[in-house]
Amino acid sequence: MSTIHSVNPKLRLLNLLRQGNQAAIATFMTLKSSKASQIIVNTGVDFKAILIDCEHGNIGDSDMHDMVTAVAGSGVSPLIRVRGAEGPLIKRALDTGAHGILVPMINTAADARSVVSFAKFPPIGVRGQGSPFACFEHGLATPAEYVSTANVNLLTMVQIESADGLKNVEDICQVDGVDVIFIGPNDLALALLGYAPAKNTEPVFVEAINGIVASAKNYGKKVAMVVVDGEGAKKAKERFDLVVLSADARALQAWYRQELNVARG
């Protein structure tokens, strides 16, 4: 199978990461709604990607398909956080036409190599071909065009969020086909500190974040981090290639809390 590496304007996040001259901003979607997806990507903010959260969110299989279409149709890159590193989950997510995947709890280089294999078509990996839909969200006319470009045009992101992942981060960062090292700060805090969220002043936690970033940069990987608010995102943009600004459910709850406090005052 040939692999074609050409600029596809539909792939907003991939293109920005490849340019490497500014940080990308994304957010998580946890609520199953294609309309909510459209609302968020049309707020005028600089989102290059929406992470559709099928690990922790209230999003089923059919919803995942509909949300990918809604996000891609609005000019933003849809990516899917799958529930785990299993082949059927990864294949199903990518068959929606998602522009990439995020896989949680990667603890070893073997885990990372397995993810890459599941995400790539032969001869690089073992992903099966058959989706009639994936090509559309890439602006391509046929499944054959999609297959010929997918191995170089899909983002593979893995989460480091455990003590084992931290211990093995150097090896994980050396795995070919891993594009982004994604720090899961809350689970990492639980593993290292026994509570979450971290205060970001704990030496062991700060050292862990610094070590992950250094390893990623040393091996040519992009690095991503979740933040809770705009101030955090502004600061994180100075250091991370991809900054994920909170999530839809948290933003909705925060707005109502704030405005209700005003109303009651």
HELIX and SHEET records of a PDB file:
HELIX    1   1 ARG A   12  GLN A   19  1                                   8    
HELIX    2   2 SER A   34  VAL A   41  1                                   8    
HELIX    3   3 ASP A   61  GLY A   73  1                                  13    
HELIX    4   4 GLY A   87  LEU A   94  1                                   8    
HELIX    5   5 ALA A  109  ALA A  119  1                                  11    
HELIX    6   6 PHE A  136  HIS A  138  5                                   3    
HELIX    7   7 PRO A  143  ASN A  153  1                                  11    
HELIX    8   8 ALA A  163  LYS A  167  1                                   5    
HELIX    9   9 VAL A  169  CYS A  173  1                                   5    
HELIX   10  10 PRO A  185  LEU A  193  1                                   9    
HELIX   11  11 PRO A  203  ASN A  218  1                                  16    
HELIX   12  12 GLY A  230  ALA A  236  1                                   7    
HELIX   13  13 ASP A  248  ARG A  264  1                                  17    
SHEET    1   A 9 ALA A  24  MET A  29  0                                        
SHEET    2   A 9 PHE A  47  ASP A  53  1                                        
SHEET    3   A 9 SER A  77  ARG A  81  1                                        
SHEET    4   A 9 GLY A 100  VAL A 103  1                                        
SHEET    5   A 9 LEU A 155  ILE A 160  1                                        
SHEET    6   A 9 VAL A 180  ILE A 183  1                                        
SHEET    7   A 9 LYS A 222  VAL A 227  1                                        
SHEET    8   A 9 LEU A 242  ALA A 247  1                                        
SHEET    9   A 9 ALA A  24  MET A  29  1                                        
END                                                                             
